[in-house]
Amino acid sequence: MWYCYILRNKLPQFKNNTYNGSTNNPIRRLRQHNEEIKGGARATHGKGGAWEFCAMLSGFPDHINALSCEWRMKCPSGRPGKRESKYQGVRGRISSLNEILPLERWTGKCQVDNINSQFKLHILADVVQYINLDDIPENISVEIVETIDSSCMELDMNVY
């Protein structure tokens, strides 16, 4: 199973830092971002190793669909380049889901329409106010949680 996620940094000096990505192994990937093991993204290194998931979307039919969603989370307007200021920070990243989740396809590379897949969005209780739950498509179930950890994931033990 593939996941797209949004991270935030818990340290006060990095409180506006966010990062999004996709993975088939969220636990390992978070450990990489937090520099516990090798392989995290350059953008998350040197920021205190205090990253946590604040939103995670699962249910992608394939890797291409997950990568397309990741790209759309990075570029909510659908155009590459620097993100508009309204999409920056924790509030901006989460509120961008209002525009991203209803899309028929994340990008033109997707082979499957989103409406034909069942997704699950785990979102932290302290950021859920930035998303309009009434506008979430019916094929996306939402779980509001205090923490996003392995209990929120259908883990394939073969990827560890």
FINUSE-322891 format. One record per residue: x, y, z of N, C-alpha, C in turn; residue in one letter. Coordinates in steps of 0.02 Angstrom, whole numbers, padded with zeros to 5 digits, always signed. Example, Ala and Ser with C-alpha at 12.3 -4.5 7.8 and 13.67 -1.06 7.14 Angstrom:
+00660-00284+00390+00615-00225+00390+00660-00165+00390A+00642-00112+00354+00684-00053+00357+00645+00002+00394S
end
This chain:
+00042-00059+00000+00000+00000+00000+00044+00062+00000M+00022+00113-00035+00058+00176-00040+00022+00230+00000W+00060+00276+00026+00035+00331+00068+00064+00397+00043Y+00024+00450+00048+00049+00518+00042+00040+00550+00110C+00089+00591+00129+00087+00618+00197+00110+00691+00197Y+00089+00725+00250+00113+00793+00264+00145+00790+00333I+00207+00814+00337+00243+00818+00400+00244+00890+00425L+00249+00897+00491+00264+00962+00520+00318+00951+00572R+00354+01004+00587+00407+01001+00637+00380+01025+00704N+00393+00987+00757+00366+01003+00823+00408+01054+00862K+00468+01069+00839+00511+01116+00875+00488+01188+00862L+00485+01230+00914+00461+01298+00906+00498+01338+00852P+00563+01329+00847+00601+01367+00798+00588+01345+00726Q+00557+01287+00717+00541+01261+00651+00466+01249+00643F+00424+01282+00683+00353+01267+00685+00317+01278+00618K+00343+01320+00574+00311+01331+00509+00339+01286+00455N+00387+01244+00471+00416+01199+00422+00370+01139+00410N+00357+01124+00347+00317+01067+00328+00353+01031+00271T+00331+00970+00260+00359+00930+00205+00306+00880+00186Y+00300+00865+00121+00256+00811+00102+00292+00762+00057N+00269+00700+00059+00300+00648+00019+00254+00589+00011G+00280+00536-00021+00243+00474-00028+00290+00416-00012S+00262+00362+00011+00302+00304+00031+00258+00243+00036T+00289+00184+00035+00253+00122+00050+00270+00099+00121N+00310+00138+00156+00331+00119+00224+00338+00183+00267N+00281+00208+00291+00282+00272+00328+00326+00272+00391P+00329+00217+00426+00369+00215+00488+00443+00225+00472I+00467+00186+00423+00537+00193+00403+00551+00263+00376R+00505+00289+00336+00516+00355+00305+00519+00409+00359R+00476+00406+00409+00479+00456+00463+00545+00451+00500L+00569+00390+00512+00634+00381+00545+00689+00412+00502R+00684+00408+00436+00734+00439+00393+00730+00515+00399Q+00670+00542+00396+00662+00615+00403+00689+00640+00470H+00681+00601+00521+00705+00620+00588+00778+00601+00600N+00812+00578+00547+00883+00563+00547+00903+00507+00596E+00855+00463+00611+00871+00403+00651+00907+00352+00607E+00888+00350+00543+00920+00306+00494+00934+00347+00432I+00977+00323+00388+00995+00360+00328+00938+00362+00278K+00938+00416+00239+00894+00418+00181+00838+00469+00181G+00834+00513+00228+00781+00564+00228+00793+00617+00175G+00743+00658+00165+00746+00712+00115+00792+00768+00140A+00825+00800+00094+00870+00855+00111+00832+00910+00149R+00771+00923+00130+00732+00977+00160+00717+00966+00234A+00719+00904+00257+00703+00890+00327+00764+00882+00371T+00823+00879+00341+00884+00869+00380+00906+00933+00415H+00936+00925+00473+00962+00982+00510+00909+01023+00544G+00849+00994+00553+00794+01031+00584+00772+00998+00649K+00818+00968+00685+00805+00943+00752+00774+00874+00758G+00760+00841+00702+00732+00773+00706+00667+00769+00744G+00625+00820+00736+00561+00821+00773+00501+00823+00726A+00506+00786+00672+00451+00784+00623+00397+00736+00645W+00335+00753+00630+00279+00708+00643+00229+00714+00586E+00191+00660+00575+00138+00662+00525+00082+00706+00552F+00056+00751+00510-00004+00787+00529-00063+00768+00484C-00049+00737+00427-00102+00710+00385-00072+00653+00344A-00112+00601+00333-00089+00544+00293-00148+00517+00253M-00139+00511+00188-00190+00485+00143-00167+00416+00119L-00211+00367+00123-00195+00299+00101-00250+00274+00055S-00234+00219+00019-00282+00188-00025-00266+00195-00099G-00207+00217-00115-00188+00228-00184-00186+00162-00222F-00213+00161-00283-00215+00099-00322-00146+00078-00347P-00099+00125-00353-00032+00108-00377+00017+00163-00358D+00080+00149-00371+00134+00196-00354+00128+00261-00394H+00109+00257-00457+00103+00317-00499+00051+00364-00471I-00005+00336-00449-00059+00377-00421-00034+00412-00357N+00003+00376-00315+00030+00406-00254+00080+00461-00270A+00125+00449-00318+00173+00501-00337+00138+00562-00367L+00085+00550-00404+00047+00606-00433+00014+00648-00378S-00013+00614-00328-00043+00650-00271+00011+00689-00233C+00069+00658-00224+00124+00693-00191+00142+00757-00229E+00147+00752-00295+00164+00811-00335+00110+00864-00327W+00047+00843-00328-00008+00892-00322-00007+00925-00253R+00012+00888-00201+00019+00919-00135+00075+00970-00135M+00127+00957-00173+00183+01006-00178+00163+01066-00220K+00120+01054-00270+00099+01106-00318+00023+01107-00322C-00011+01131-00270-00085+01128-00269-00119+01163-00328P-00086+01214-00356-00116+01250-00412-00110+01210-00477S-00070+01156-00476-00061+01116-00536-00004+01141-00580G+00032+01192-00557+00089+01219-00594+00152+01211-00552R+00206+01188-00583+00269+01181-00545+00297+01249-00526P+00341+01248-00477+00372+01310-00455+00359+01322-00381G+00376+01381-00359+00368+01399-00288+00293+01400-00271K+00278+01370-00214+00208+01370-00189+00186+01440-00171R+00125+01456-00187+00096+01520-00166+00096+01522-00090E+00100+01582-00062+00104+01589+00011+00043+01559+00047S-00015+01559+00014-00075+01531+00047-00069+01456+00058K-00022+01423+00024-00012+01351+00031+00048+01334+00075Y+00078+01383+00108+00137+01371+00148+00120+01363+00222Q+00165+01332+00259+00153+01321+00330+00103+01265+00341G+00092+01248+00403+00046+01193+00419-00025+01209+00395V-00048+01269+00410-00116+01288+00390-00124+01285+00314R-00075+01311+00278-00079+01311+00205-00077+01241+00175G-00034+01199+00202-00029+01130+00177-00095+01092+00187R-00123+01099+00247-00185+01063+00262-00243+01093+00222I-00248+01159+00219-00304+01189+00183-00300+01175+00108S-00240+01162+00082-00235+01145+00011-00271+01080-00006S-00280+01038+00045-00317+00975+00033-00389+00989+00011L-00416+01047+00030-00484+01066+00007-00487+01069-00069N-00433+01088-00102-00431+01092-00174-00408+01027-00206E-00365+00991-00172-00334+00931-00201-00380+00870-00198I-00411+00858-00141-00449+00796-00132-00508+00788-00179L-00544+00841-00198-00600+00831-00245-00581+00820-00318P-00517+00824-00335-00496+00818-00405-00512+00748-00432L-00532+00747-00496-00546+00683-00530-00482+00642-00537E-00427+00676-00552-00360+00644-00556-00310+00694-00527R-00259+00668-00493-00209+00712-00464-00170+00747-00520W-00150+00708-00571-00115+00735-00630-00136+00694-00690T-00114+00714-00748-00129+00677-00809-00096+00609-00813G-00047+00596-00769-00012+00531-00770-00052+00475-00736K-00103+00494-00698-00142+00443-00662-00180+00399-00712C-00179+00334-00699-00214+00287-00742-00285+00274-00718Q-00299+00294-00655-00363+00278-00623-00394+00343-00598V-00459+00353-00611-00494+00411-00582-00500+00401-00507D-00493+00455-00470-00495+00452-00397-00561+00425-00372N-00616+00440-00405-00682+00419-00383-00688+00342-00382I-00645+00308-00421-00647+00235-00425-00604+00202-00372N-00576+00241-00326-00535+00214-00272-00563+00236-00205S-00551+00196-00154-00570+00213-00086-00508+00236-00048Q-00511+00297-00023-00455+00326+00014-00474+00336+00087F-00422+00340+00128-00432+00356+00199-00384+00412+00216K-00411+00465+00246-00370+00522+00269-00368+00521+00345L-00308+00513+00372-00297+00522+00444-00271+00593+00452H-00302+00630+00497-00282+00699+00507-00282+00714+00582I-00233+00753+00604-00228+00769+00675-00284+00816+00696L-00308+00804+00757-00363+00844+00784-00346+00918+00787A-00284+00935+00799-00267+01006+00806-00257+01043+00739D-00264+01008+00683-00260+01042+00618-00323+01031+00576V-00370+00992+00600-00428+00975+00560-00471+01037+00545V-00465+01090+00585-00505+01150+00572-00484+01185+00507Q-00428+01167+00478-00404+01198+00416-00433+01165+00354Y-00472+01113+00363-00501+01078+00306-00577+01079+00313I-00612+01086+00257-00685+01085+00257-00708+01013+00247N-00727+00981+00301-00746+00910+00299-00808+00898+00256L-00851+00948+00249-00911+00941+00208-00895+00934+00133D-00836+00957+00113-00817+00954+00042-00775+00893+00024D-00762+00850+00073-00722+00789+00059-00766+00741+00018I-00741+00717-00038-00781+00669-00078-00800+00607-00038P-00855+00576-00058-00882+00518-00022-00835+00458-00022E-00791+00454-00071-00745+00396-00074-00684+00405-00029N-00682+00459+00009-00627+00471+00056-00655+00473+00127I-00638+00422+00166-00659+00423+00236-00607+00462+00276S-00630+00495+00329-00587+00537+00369-00586+00512+00441V-00526+00505+00468-00518+00488+00539-00478+00543+00571E-00508+00575+00621-00476+00628+00659-00443+00595+00719I-00378+00603+00726-00340+00568+00777-00294+00616+00815V-00271+00593+00873-00224+00633+00913-00152+00625+00889E-00138+00566+00861-00071+00553+00833-00078+00505+00775T-00036+00512+00725-00035+00467+00668+00025+00421+00677I+00010+00358+00693+00063+00309+00705+00045+00244+00670D+00080+00191+00686+00071+00127+00650-00001+00100+00656S-00037+00120+00708-00106+00096+00715-00151+00125+00660S-00129+00177+00627-00167+00208+00572-00150+00178+00504C-00104+00130+00503-00078+00106+00440-00090+00031+00431M-00102+00012+00369-00105-00059+00352-00036-00076+00327E+00005-00102+00372+00075-00113+00356+00086-00181+00324L+00123-00181+00270+00145-00242+00237+00213-00259+00268D+00215-00311+00307+00277-00328+00343+00333-00349+00296M+00318-00361+00232+00370-00380+00185+00414-00321+00164N+00394-00259+00180+00433-00201+00160+00481-00179+00215V+00483-00213+00271+00528-00194+00326+00595-00226+00320Y
end
